[in-house]
Amino acid sequence: YGGFNLRFAAQLRARAAGTGWNPRIVQFVSPQVWASRPGRARKMEQTHDLLLSILPFEKAWYTQHAPALPVEFVGHPIVDRHAGHPTEPIPTDPPQLLLLPGSRTGELQRHLPVLLKATERIHAALKIRPIGPIGLIPPSRTIHPRLILPHERLVPLARELGAGRNGAPEPEVGGLPDALRRATLALASTGTVTLECAWFGVPTVALYRTSWLTYEIGRRVITVKYLSMPNLLADVPVMPEFVQGQATAEALASQSMDWLGSPEKLSEIRQRLRLVTNQLGTPGAAGRAAQQALNLLGTSGSKTMGSRLYC
């Protein structure tokens, strides 16, 4: 979190000035200065000894915008987190539609009603226009929606938002990797969960809605073309993004129906997602980060030479 860490690093450097104390300051995981307020990168040149990156494009970005700041790409922790999970999808009948509205209360309030309405539209469309027998949807003309939440505390709100809606799924807490392995399609908030969807090769339609004021400020500050990390890594919209006023149930349902009707499109998207996740490095990101820190101190790790490292 740049709001704290960048200030903390500056204070450490300021307090050390003139005291003979020369702390080595390493930040593991770059703040997203490449997405907004890029001027913060130049300030990091004055405070940081080393920045350890988990995204492959960041090193080149810093070389251009803050060339005096040493940056090393060590790989993404998601590779370690899911290293033991096979990423080949498990076919399910009926196809499973994952609803991933986000991890915060506000995200749930803004996203879940849209996701539930989109699910209703998909069900209604399948009754009129069944996809089969050559498509993905069997003659039963149905899909199996699953609502996955990261915290138990979100369950009461999810149930409240789903009350009275036809076919609203019962919230499930945790178990995301297994759910992703069985998913045919996902409707997800543009947050970090989209990278997990990409890791498991799940074709995903992304959405993001926020307050009017936050949106108006954000669109003036944010400099990147996309909000979803897989799109940023691919530099093309491998996950269609529907933001603010465009994030409607009609738009999400239409995109979902287009994909559900074409196994070829789904297969192509899975292949493109694999190209994205191949950029994230190999297992061992934390170990490589530790070794980079030890290299900065001039030690192999067998002893610390009395130095202190502040991360």
N, C-alpha and C positions, 0 to 999 in steps of 0.2 A: 504494500500500500504506500504509494508515493507521498500521500499527504502527511504521513508520519515519518517514514524512513528517510526521505530526502532531507527533511528538516533535522532529523536526528543525526544524520551524517554530517551536516553542516555545523551543528552544534559541537559535535565531537572534534571536528577539525578546528573550530574556533577556540575551544577551550584548551586544545593542545598547543596552540601557537605560542611560542616563546617560553615554553616550559621544559623543553628537552624531551618531551614525550612525543613519540611519532607512531601513533596507532596505524595499523593496516586495516583499511575499511573495505570489506568485500560485500557486495550485495548479490545474493543468489535469487534469481528471477528478476528480470528487468521490469521496472514500472512501464506502463504502456504509453511512454512519451511519444512513440511513433504514431499513436492514434490521436493524441490531442496534446496541445501545448509542447511542441517539440523543443522549445527553448530551454526546457528543464534539463535536456541532455547536456548542454554546455555548462550548466551549474555542476553537474555530476563530474565533469572533468576536473573541477577544483576540489572535490571532496572525496572521490572514490579512487581506490587503488586498483580495483578490479571489479568488473561486472560479469556475472555468470548467467548466461542466457539459456533458456529452454526452448526457444523458437529459432529455426534455422535462418530466417531472414534478418534477424536483429543485428548480427555482427556487421553485415554489409551496411545496414542502415546507420549504425553508430560510426562506422568508418567515414561515412559521408557527412554526418551531422555533428559528431563529437570525436574527431580523429585522435585527440590526446587521451581518450579514455580506453584503457585495455578491456577488451570484451572477448570472452571465450564461450562458444556454444558447447554445452555438456550433454545435451539430450533432454528429452521430456520425461518427467516422472510417470506419466501415464503408461509408458512402455513397461516400466517395472510393475506398476499396479495391476496391469492386465496380462503380464507375461505368461501366466499359467492358464489363461483362458483361450481356448480355441476360438478363432474368429470366423470360422465357416458357419453360415446361418443354419438353423435347424428348421426345416419346413414344418409349417403348422396348418391344420385344417380345422376351422376357418383361418384365414390370414389374420395376424395380430397387428393391431394399430396401437402404438405406444403414444400416450399423451404425457408430455414432460413440460409442465407449465413453469417450472423454476423452483428456486429454493427459498425465496423470500415471500412474506405475506403479501406485499404489494404486487409482486409478480403473479401470485396465485389469483388475486382479486381481478387483475386486469386480463390475464391470459386464459384462465380456466373456462370462464363462460364462453369465450370464443371457440375454444377447443371442443367443448361439449356440443355447441351448436353446429360446428363443422362435422362432428361425428354423426349427429342426427341427419344432416344433409346427405352424408355419404350413405347412411342406411336407406334413406328415402330414395336416393338416386338408384341404388342397387335393386330396389323393388321394381322400379320402372325400366331400368336398363341393366339387366344382369350381365356380368362380365364372365363369359364362359361359352362353351366348354374349353376353348383354346386359351383363355386368359387365366388370371390367378384366382378369381372368385368362383367357387364351385356352384353347382345348381342351387345350393341352399340360399344363395343370394345374401350372404351376410359376412360381416367381419367381427372380430373379437377385440373390442377396445380394452386397453389396460391403462390405468392411471397410476404412475409411479411417482412417489414423493420421497424426498431425502430425509424428512424429519417427521416424527410422530406428532409433533405439535401442530403440523399443518392439516392433519386429518379432519378435525372438527370443521374447519373452514371449508375444506374440499367437499365434505358431505353437505354442508349448508348451501354451497354454490350449486351442487348437483341436485338438490332436492326438487322434486317435481319434474325433472327432465327425463324424457323417455330414454331408457337404456344407459343412463349415466353409470359408469363402472364404479365399483367399490374401490376406494383408495388402497394402494399397496405401499408399504414403507420398505425401502431398501430392495435388495435383489436386482439392482439395475443391470449388472453384467449378464445374468441369466435371461432377463427380460429382453435385452438387446440381441442376444443370440437367437431368440425365437421370433423377433419382430420382422414383419414384412415391410413396415413403414413407420415413421415416427413424425409426430407434430411436436416441435420443441421450441422452447425459448432460445434466443440466440446466445445464451451463456455458455459456460464451459462444457455443459452436457453435450453440445453439438460435436465436440472433439471426441467424446466417448462414442457417440453415434457413428462417427466416421471410423473410429478404431474397429468397431464391430461390423462395418460395412452396411449400415442401415440407411437406406435412402430417407432423407429427412427434409421436411418442409419447416423452415424456421420463421418465427414471428417475434416481434417485440413491440410492446405498447407501454407508454409511460404517461405521466401528467403532461399537460400542454406546455407548461413553463419549462419543465425539464427537457422536453423534446426540442423546444425552440432554442434553448441554450445549447443543447448538445449538437444540433445540426450546424451551429455556427462555430463550434469548437473542434469537433471530430473531423479529422482529415483523411481517414481511410475510406475505401470504397465500400467495404462490407463490415458487418457486425459479427458474423459467425467466423470463428477461427479457421475451420476448414476452407472457407472461401478466401480468407486472407492468405493461407498457405498455398492454395491453388492459383490464386489471382484470377479466378473465374468463379461464377456462382454455381458450384456443385450442389449447394443447398439453396433453393429459391428462398429469398428473404422477403417477408411481408412486414413492413414497419408502419407503426402508428395507424393512420387512416386506411392504409392498404391491408392491414391485418384484419381481414373480415372472415367470417365463417364461409362465405361464398367463395372467396379466393382460395382458402385452404382446402376446401372440399373439392373444388375444381381441379387443383393441382394434384391432389391425392387420387382422384378418379382417373386422371390422365395416366398416372403411373401405374395404378392398379390394373388398368386395361392393357398394359404392355410389359410382359416379362422381359422383352429385349431392352426397354428403357431402364428397368430396374437393374438388370445385369450390367448395363453400361455404367450406371451410377456407382454400383458397388466397385467396379474396376477403377473408376476415377477416385473413389475414396481411398482405395488401397494405395494409389500413387501418392495421395496426400499424407497418409500416416507413415509411409516409408521414409518421409523426410524427418521424422521425429527422433531418429537415432536408434541406438541399441540399448538394451538394459544396462543399468549401472550409472545413471545420471548423478545420483547422490555421491557415489564413490569418486566419480570424475571431478565433481565439484570440490570434494574434500582434498583431492590431490592437487587441484589448482591452487587452493588456499595454502597448502603446505609448500608448494613450489614458490609462492609469493614470499613465504617466510624463509626460504632457502634451506628447507629440510626435507628429507625423504619420508618423514613420518616416524622414524625410529625415536626421535626426540624433538622437542619443540624449541630448543635453544633459549628457553626462558622468555620467549616472545608471547605476546597475547594477540589473539585475532578477534576482531569484533565484526560479527556478521549480522 
